[in-house]
Amino acid sequence: DGRLVSGAWFGDESGGVYFSSDNGITWPINVLGGLSVFDITHGTDRVLFAVTKHWSAGHGDVLALDPADSTWYSIKGNIALDLYRTLCVAAGGTIFVGSDSSGIFRSEAGDTAWGPVNSGLASLTINDIVVTPQDVLYAATAGGVFCSINHGGNWDDVSDGLTDRSVLSLALDSNGHLFAGTERGGLFMTATSR
């Protein structure tokens, strides 16, 4: 159903994913009720992805929404059992999932075969991942901000200037700025150099 991927989505840690087609005035559709949803993002071909936690099982799942019939299905495949915090989709459909203690996993174009891509990361606690229009990845970790220019093949520490290396969130703006929200040091901004 096309309307399910053409509005605003909101993931709720205490109860599913909500959808609004009227700019957030109402949120009448709740899917994945009962699951904690930590992150959602659009991918290629109008597919929506979500990372969730099953409280009774103690670990998470990676889900995709099939736009043809509006059903969610697991694409977790062989990924390590862990709590998944964040995900992003790069050009070409490559999916990156950040976990609580196992680092970053990559899957090519929505396949269920996942592999770790952690070379160069100082911390395997991944709080956020963003990707620039040029396919440069940035990861917020418990040990700083890291950058990859080769789809996670290796990561470089780009935390210079941070007074708090426990980075909780990242955002990119249209002017090429990267914003990093930290646990105790506030908000930092830098120009993306890659």
Summary of the structure (lengths in Angstrom):
residues: 194
radius of gyration: 16.3
end to end distance: 37.5
largest distance: 47.5
contacts: 620
relative contact order: 0.10
helix: 7%
strand: 47%
